[in-house]
């Protein structure tokens, strides 16, 4: 695990997330990646598969959702 204070270059406009995901079951929410802030334990950046749909979202330090987007098109299928 890398602590956020050790990351020198902070992204200002965009980031790229790439992952190979293999799920035995797609029902429900499956966290692929998330970060936890210092002001609450609900998490801040989340990359997840939610009922087969890839979702990326961010909550700020006051738990307000800054953005939330779900991939369109083909969903992640179990066992593939």
C-alpha positions in Angstrom: 0.0 0.0 0.0 1.3 3.5 -0.9 0.4 6.3 1.5 -0.9 9.4 -0.4 1.7 11.7 1.1 4.4 9.7 -0.8 2.8 10.4 -4.2 4.7 13.4 -5.6 2.9 14.1 -8.9 -0.8 14.6 -8.4 -3.1 14.2 -11.4 -4.8 17.5 -12.4 -7.0 16.6 -15.3 -7.3 12.9 -15.8 -6.1 9.4 -14.7 -6.1 6.0 -16.4 -7.4 2.9 -14.6 -6.7 -0.5 -16.2 -7.7 -3.8 -14.6 -8.3 -7.4 -15.6 -11.4 -8.4 -13.6 -12.5 -12.0 -13.1 -15.6 -12.5 -11.0 -17.2 -15.7 -9.9 -20.4 -13.8 -9.3 -21.5 -10.4 -10.6 -24.6 -9.8 -8.3 -24.1 -7.0 -5.9 -21.2 -4.6 -5.5 -17.6 -5.8 -5.9 -14.8 -3.3 -5.0 -11.8 -3.4 -7.4 -10.0 -0.4 -5.9 -10.8 2.3 -3.4 -9.2 4.9 -1.2 -10.1 5.9 2.3 -9.8 9.5 3.4 -8.9 10.9 6.7 -12.2 12.6 7.6 -14.5 9.6 7.2 -14.4 5.8 6.6 -16.9 5.7 3.7 -14.1 5.8 1.1 -13.3 8.5 -1.4 -12.3 7.1 -4.8 -14.0 3.9 -5.8 -13.6 1.6 -8.8 -16.1 -1.2 -8.6 -18.3 -3.7 -10.5 -21.9 -3.1 -9.4 -24.3 -5.8 -10.7 -22.0 -6.4 -13.7 -21.6 -2.7 -14.6 -18.2 -1.0 -14.1 -18.6 2.1 -11.9 -16.1 4.9 -11.0 -16.9 7.6 -8.4 -15.5 10.0 -5.9 -16.7 11.4 -2.6 -14.9 14.4 -1.0 -13.9 14.8 2.6 -17.5 15.8 3.6 -18.9 12.7 1.9 -20.4 14.7 -1.0 -20.3 12.8 -4.3 -18.1 14.8 -6.8 -18.6 12.5 -9.7 -20.1 9.1 -10.5 -20.0 7.3 -13.9 -21.0 3.9 -15.0 -19.6 2.3 -18.2 -22.0 1.9 -21.0 -22.2 -1.2 -23.2 -21.2 -4.7 -22.4 -21.1 -5.7 -18.7 -18.6 -7.8 -16.8 -19.9 -11.3 -16.9 -19.2 -13.9 -14.2 -16.6 -16.6 -15.0 -15.1 -14.7 -18.0 
